[in-house]
C-alpha cells in the first residue's frame, strides 16, 4: 500500500493536505509528455515564450490572500507576509523574462576575415526543479521561469510540506495557455525522486534544500554528466562596524534573523560586533527583537509564526540549551505562554564561541549568537570560519571599507546595510557547503543551457 505524502500543519499538528505519490505509470506519462513537448517549445520564438510566461505570472498573482492562508497552514508563514512571496515571485519572474534577450543572445567573436564565429545558448531539454517548503514559490521561480524562457520544459517536484504550491504554479501555467507537457508537477517520495533524476530523459536538475539533500541529488545524478544546480544551506554572518547606525543595524539584524521564524538559508545566524559599540548594539538589538513574539500565523498582527515542525523547533531549543550550559547567556526573556511545540520564541545569545553548535551548525530557526571582535581583521576571520558561504552582511557607513572587507569574504553575496534578499539582477550562488551553480541574473541562464560554438568558413 502506497503511503500518502502528508502536510502536517505546524499550526495545530493536523493533516492539512495529503497526496499519494505518483504511480510508476504517472511518472512515465509525465516524462513522455515532457519529451513530446520539448521540440516545439524550444523551436518557438523567444517572444512567444515570454508572453506565455508573463501570462503565467499574471494568473498566479490573482489570489494573494488565498495563497497567504495556504502558506500559513502548510509551513507557518504569518498571513501578513504571504502576499510578499507572491510579489517576489512576480518580481523575479518578470526580471528573468526581461533579461532573457541578453542572456540568450548569440555571442559573436571579434571579426576574422573569411570566418563567422559565435556561441549560441541552446536549451538542455527536460529540467527537474526540486523546491523546498521554506520559500516554496520564490525558490521555485528561480529556475522555472528562466528554464522555460531558455526553451526547456520543466517538471516540478515540491516538498511534501507544500504540495499546494506546486499545484498552484502548474494551474497558473495551464490558465496561461502553456502547451501540454511544458510545465508539470509530480508528487514524489525520495526514492522516486532519485529515480527520476536517474532517468536519461532528465537533462538538468535544479535543487534547493539542505546539504544532505544536495548530496542525495548528486548521488542520484552520479555518472549522468548533467548540470546539477545546488542551492543549499547557510550559517550567514553579519558584522557591525563602530561607524554603523546602530538602531537601523539592530532592526535589520533582528529581521534578518527572525523573519520566517529564522527558516531562511540566507538569514542571519551569527553576528560579530566591534567592541567599541558592542554594548550599545546589544541594547538596541534586544529592543528591536521585542516585536518578534510567537503568535498564530492567521492573525494579521503576528510577525513570528511557528517553525515548520516541532522537531525543527526542538533542534534549536537544544542548540540554545547546549550553548547556555557551555557558558552563553540568553538575553531575551522566555515567553512560555506563547511557546511550545513548533512555536519558538526568538533568542539572542552572548558569551558564545565557535566551539558551540549554535555558531557552527545551521540553526534554521530564530536564534543568533553575538560576539565582540577587535576590528575588521578579526571579523573577516570569524565570518570565514564556517563550512558555509552563502551571504554575509556588513553594517557600516563606510562603503569603501565594506568593499575591502567583502573582497576577503568567502561568500556568494556581500550585503551592505541590508540582508536576506535576492536581487534577480544579481547572481545567486554560494561557496563551500552552500552549494554550487548559479541562479538569477543573466548568469543564471548558464546552468539551464548548453553552449554550442559555430565556426563557419565563408565561401570565397
C-alpha positions in Angstrom: 0.0 0.0 0.0 1.4 3.4 -1.0 2.0 5.8 1.9 0.5 9.2 1.4 2.7 12.3 1.5 1.2 14.3 4.3 1.5 18.0 5.0 1.2 18.2 8.8 0.4 21.8 9.6 2.7 23.4 12.2 -0.3 25.5 13.4 -2.0 22.7 15.2 -0.5 19.4 14.1 -3.4 18.5 11.9 -3.0 16.9 8.4 -3.7 19.9 6.2 -3.2 18.1 2.8 -2.2 14.6 1.7 -1.2 13.5 -1.7 -0.5 10.0 -3.0 2.9 9.7 -4.6 2.7 9.4 -8.4 2.5 5.9 -9.6 5.1 4.5 -12.0 2.7 4.9 -14.8 2.0 8.5 -13.9 5.7 9.3 -13.8 6.3 7.7 -17.2 3.3 9.6 -18.7 4.7 12.9 -17.4 8.2 12.2 -18.7 6.7 11.1 -22.1 4.6 14.3 -22.3 7.6 16.4 -21.4 9.7 14.8 -24.1 7.0 15.2 -26.7 6.6 18.9 -25.9 10.4 19.7 -26.0 11.0 20.1 -29.7 8.1 22.5 -30.5 8.7 24.5 -27.3 12.4 25.1 -27.9 11.9 26.0 -31.5 9.2 28.6 -30.8 10.1 32.3 -30.8 11.6 33.7 -27.6 9.0 36.5 -27.7 6.2 33.9 -27.7 7.7 32.1 -24.7 8.0 35.5 -22.9 4.3 36.3 -23.5 3.2 32.9 -22.1 5.5 33.2 -19.0 4.1 36.7 -18.3 0.6 35.2 -18.5 1.6 32.5 -16.1 2.7 35.3 -13.7 -0.5 37.3 -14.2 -2.7 34.3 -13.4 -0.5 33.3 -10.4 -0.8 36.7 -8.8 -4.6 36.9 -8.9 -5.2 35.3 -5.4 -2.5 36.6 -2.9 -4.8 36.3 0.1 -5.7 32.7 -0.6 -2.0 31.9 -1.2 -1.1 33.6 2.1 -3.6 31.5 4.0 -2.4 28.2 2.4 1.2 29.1 3.2 0.3 29.7 6.8 -1.3 26.3 7.1 1.3 24.5 5.2 4.5 25.9 6.7 3.6 28.5 9.3 4.3 31.8 7.5 2.2 34.6 9.0 -0.5 35.7 6.6 0.7 39.3 6.7 3.8 38.2 4.8 2.2 35.8 2.3 1.5 38.4 -0.3 5.1 39.4 -0.2 6.0 36.0 -1.6 3.6 36.5 -4.4 5.1 39.9 -5.1 8.6 38.4 -5.0 7.5 35.6 -7.4 6.3 38.3 -9.8 9.5 40.4 -9.4 11.9 37.6 -10.1 9.8 36.1 -12.9 9.4 39.4 -14.8 13.1 40.3 -14.2 14.3 37.0 -15.6 11.9 37.3 -18.6 13.3 40.8 -19.2 16.9 39.6 -19.1 16.4 36.7 -21.4 17.2 38.5 -24.7 20.6 39.5 -23.3 21.3 36.1 -21.7 20.3 34.0 -24.7 21.7 36.2 -27.5 24.4 34.8 -29.7 27.9 35.8 -28.6 29.9 36.9 -31.6 33.7 36.8 -31.6 35.9 39.5 -33.0 35.8 39.7 -36.8 38.2 37.4 -38.6 38.5 37.7 -42.3 36.8 34.8 -44.1 35.0 33.5 -41.0 31.9 33.9 -38.9 32.3 32.7 -35.3 29.7 32.8 -32.5 28.4 30.9 -29.5 24.7 30.1 -29.1 23.0 29.0 -25.9 20.7 26.0 -26.5 18.2 24.5 -24.1 19.0 21.3 -22.2 15.7 19.6 -22.7 13.7 18.5 -19.6 14.7 20.3 -16.4 13.7 18.9 -13.0 13.1 21.6 -10.3 13.1 20.3 -6.7 11.8 23.1 -4.5 11.7 23.3 -0.7 9.0 24.4 1.8 10.5 27.5 3.4 10.1 29.8 0.4 8.1 27.5 -1.8 7.3 30.0 -4.6 10.4 32.1 -4.5 12.8 29.2 -4.7 10.8 27.5 -7.5 10.5 30.6 -9.7 14.3 31.0 -9.7 14.6 28.1 -12.1 11.2 27.5 -13.6 10.8 30.8 -15.5 14.3 31.0 -16.9 14.2 27.4 -17.8 11.0 27.9 -19.8 12.4 31.1 -21.3 15.5 29.2 -22.5 13.4 26.7 -24.3 13.4 23.9 -21.7 10.3 22.1 -20.4 10.0 21.7 -16.6 9.0 19.0 -14.2 8.4 20.4 -10.7 8.8 18.3 -7.6 7.8 20.3 -4.4 8.3 19.4 -0.8 5.5 17.2 0.6 5.1 20.0 3.2 3.9 22.4 0.4 2.1 20.4 -2.2 -0.5 23.1 -2.9 2.3 25.4 -4.1 3.3 23.0 -6.9 -0.3 22.7 -7.9 -0.9 26.4 -8.0 2.1 27.1 -10.2 1.1 24.5 -12.7 -2.5 25.7 -12.6 -1.3 29.2 -13.5 0.7 27.8 -16.4 -2.3 25.9 -17.7 -4.5 29.0 -17.4 -1.8 31.0 -19.3 -2.1 28.6 -22.2 1.3 26.7 -21.9 1.3 23.8 -24.2 0.7 20.3 -22.8 3.8 18.8 -21.2 5.8 22.1 -21.0 5.2 22.6 -17.2 4.1 19.7 -15.0 4.3 18.7 -11.3 4.9 15.3 -9.7 4.3 14.4 -6.1 7.2 12.1 -5.3 8.9 10.4 -2.4 12.6 10.4 -2.0 13.2 7.1 -3.8 11.0 8.2 -6.7 12.8 11.5 -6.9 16.2 9.7 -7.2 14.7 7.5 -9.9 13.5 10.5 -11.9 16.9 12.2 -11.6 18.5 9.0 -13.0 16.1 8.8 -16.0 18.0 9.5 -19.2 15.4 12.0 -20.3 16.2 14.4 -17.5 18.8 16.8 -18.8 19.3 19.0 -15.8 18.4 19.4 -12.1 17.8 22.5 -10.0 17.7 21.7 -6.3 17.1 24.0 -3.3 17.4 22.4 0.1 19.6 21.0 2.8 23.3 19.9 2.4 22.2 16.3 2.9 19.5 16.7 0.3 22.1 18.1 -2.1 24.4 15.2 -1.5 21.5 12.8 -2.3 20.8 14.6 -5.5 24.5 14.4 -6.5 24.4 10.7 -5.8 21.3 10.1 -7.9 22.9 12.1 -10.8 26.3 10.4 -10.5 27.5 9.3 -13.9 24.8 11.1 -15.8 27.1 14.2 -16.5 24.1 16.6 -16.5 24.1 20.1 -14.9 23.1 19.9 -11.3 22.5 23.3 -9.6 22.6 23.1 -5.8 21.3 25.9 -3.6 22.0 24.6 -0.1 22.3 25.9 3.5 23.9 28.8 5.2 25.3 30.0 8.5 25.3 33.6 7.4 27.3 36.2 9.4 26.8 39.9 10.0 29.4 42.3 11.0 28.5 45.6 12.8 31.3 48.2 12.5 31.6 51.1 15.0 30.5 53.6 12.4 27.2 51.8 11.8 23.8 53.3 12.5 23.2 51.0 15.5 19.5 51.3 15.7 19.0 50.7 12.0 21.6 47.9 12.1 19.9 46.2 15.1 16.5 46.4 13.3 18.0 44.9 10.2 19.8 42.1 12.0 16.6 41.2 14.1 14.5 41.0 10.9 17.2 39.1 9.1 17.4 36.6 11.9 13.8 36.1 12.9 11.8 36.6 9.7 10.1 33.4 8.6 11.0 32.0 12.0 14.6 32.1 11.0 13.9 29.5 8.3 15.9 31.1 5.5 19.1 29.8 4.0 20.4 33.4 3.8 19.0 34.5 7.2 21.5 35.9 9.7 22.7 33.3 12.2 26.0 34.8 13.5 26.7 38.4 14.5 30.1 40.0 15.1 30.2 43.5 16.6 33.1 45.8 17.1 34.0 46.1 20.8 33.6 49.9 20.7 29.9 49.6 20.1 29.1 46.1 21.4 27.1 47.2 24.5 25.1 49.8 22.6 24.3 47.5 19.8 23.1 44.7 22.2 20.8 47.2 23.9 19.3 48.2 20.5 19.1 44.5 19.4 17.1 43.5 22.5 14.7 46.4 21.9 14.3 45.6 18.2 13.8 41.9 19.0 10.8 42.6 21.2 8.1 42.7 18.5 9.1 39.2 17.2 6.9 37.2 19.6 5.4 33.8 18.6 1.8 34.1 17.5 -0.9 32.4 15.4 0.1 32.9 11.8 -3.5 33.5 10.7 -3.6 36.7 12.9 -2.8 39.8 10.9 -0.7 41.1 13.8 1.7 38.2 14.0 5.3 38.7 12.9 6.7 35.3 14.1 4.7 32.1 13.3 5.6 28.6 14.2 8.6 26.7 12.8 7.7 24.1 10.2 7.6 21.2 12.7 8.2 20.5 16.3 11.3 18.5 15.7 12.9 21.6 14.0 12.0 23.8 17.0 13.4 21.2 19.3 16.7 21.2 17.5 17.0 24.9 18.1 16.0 24.5 21.7 18.8 22.0 22.1 21.3 24.4 20.5 20.3 27.2 22.9 20.4 24.9 25.9 23.8 23.5 25.0 25.2 27.0 24.5 23.9 28.2 27.8 25.3 25.1 29.5 28.6 26.0 27.9 28.6 29.5 29.3 26.5 31.5 26.9 23.9 34.0 28.3 20.4 34.3 26.8 19.3 38.0 26.6 15.6 37.6 25.7 13.2 36.6 28.4 11.2 33.4 27.7 7.6 33.6 26.6 6.2 30.4 27.9 2.6 31.5 27.3 3.0 31.5 23.5 5.8 28.9 23.1 5.6 25.2 22.7 5.6 22.5 20.0 6.5 24.2 16.7 6.2 27.7 18.3 9.5 29.0 19.4 10.4 32.4 20.9 13.5 34.2 19.4 16.7 34.2 21.3 19.9 36.3 21.3 22.9 34.6 22.9 26.2 36.3 24.0 29.3 34.9 25.5 29.3 32.4 22.7 32.3 30.8 20.9 32.9 28.9 17.7 33.0 25.6 19.6 29.3 25.8 20.1 26.8 24.2 17.7 24.8 27.4 17.6 27.8 29.2 16.0 28.8 26.4 13.6 25.8 24.2 12.6 22.9 25.7 10.6 20.1 26.5 13.1 17.4 27.4 10.6 15.4 28.9 13.4 15.0 32.2 15.4 18.3 32.3 17.3 21.6 34.2 16.9 24.8 34.3 18.7 26.6 37.6 19.1 30.4 38.0 19.6 32.6 41.1 20.1 35.5 41.5 17.7 38.5 43.8 17.8 38.2 45.1 14.3 37.9 44.3 10.6 40.6 41.7 10.5 39.1 39.6 13.3 35.6 40.0 11.9 36.8 38.6 8.5 38.5 35.7 10.1 35.4 34.9 12.2 33.0 35.3 9.3 35.0 32.9 7.1 35.3 30.4 9.9 32.4 28.3 8.6 31.7 25.4 6.3 29.1 27.5 4.6 29.4 30.5 2.4 26.1 31.9 1.1 25.8 35.5 2.1 27.4 38.0 4.6 26.2 41.4 5.6 28.3 44.4 6.7 26.7 47.2 8.6 28.7 50.4 8.2 28.6 54.0 6.8 31.9 53.4 5.0 31.3 51.9 1.6 34.9 51.6 0.6 35.7 49.7 3.9 32.8 47.4 3.2 34.1 46.7 -0.4 37.5 45.9 1.0 36.1 43.6 3.6 33.7 42.0 1.1 36.6 41.2 -1.2 38.1 38.9 1.5 34.9 37.1 2.5 34.3 33.5 1.3 30.6 34.0 0.3 28.4 34.2 -2.7 26.8 37.6 -1.9 28.0 40.5 0.2 25.4 42.9 1.5 25.9 46.4 3.0 23.2 47.7 5.4 20.8 45.0 4.4 20.5 41.2 4.3 18.3 38.2 3.4 17.2 39.5 -0.1 17.7 38.1 -3.6 18.1 40.7 -6.3 17.0 39.0 -9.5 19.6 41.0 -11.5 22.5 39.7 -9.3 23.8 36.1 -9.4 22.5 33.9 -6.6 25.3 31.5 -5.7 27.2 30.0 -2.8 30.6 28.5 -1.9 31.7 25.6 0.2 28.7 23.7 1.7 26.3 26.4 0.5 26.2 24.7 -2.9 27.3 25.2 -6.5 26.0 26.7 -9.6 24.1 30.0 -10.1 20.6 31.1 -10.5 19.0 34.6 -11.3 20.7 37.3 -13.3 21.9 36.7 -16.9 24.4 34.3 -15.5 21.6 32.1 -14.1 20.7 31.1 -17.7 24.1 29.4 -17.9 23.2 26.2 -15.9 19.9 25.9 -17.9 21.5 26.0 -21.3 24.3 24.3 -23.2 26.7 26.4 -25.2 27.2 25.5 -28.9 30.0 27.1 -30.9 29.6 27.9 -34.6 32.8 28.2 -36.6 32.0 29.0 -40.2 34.5 29.4 -43.0 32.7 31.6 -45.5 32.7 31.0 -49.2 35.3 32.9 -51.3 
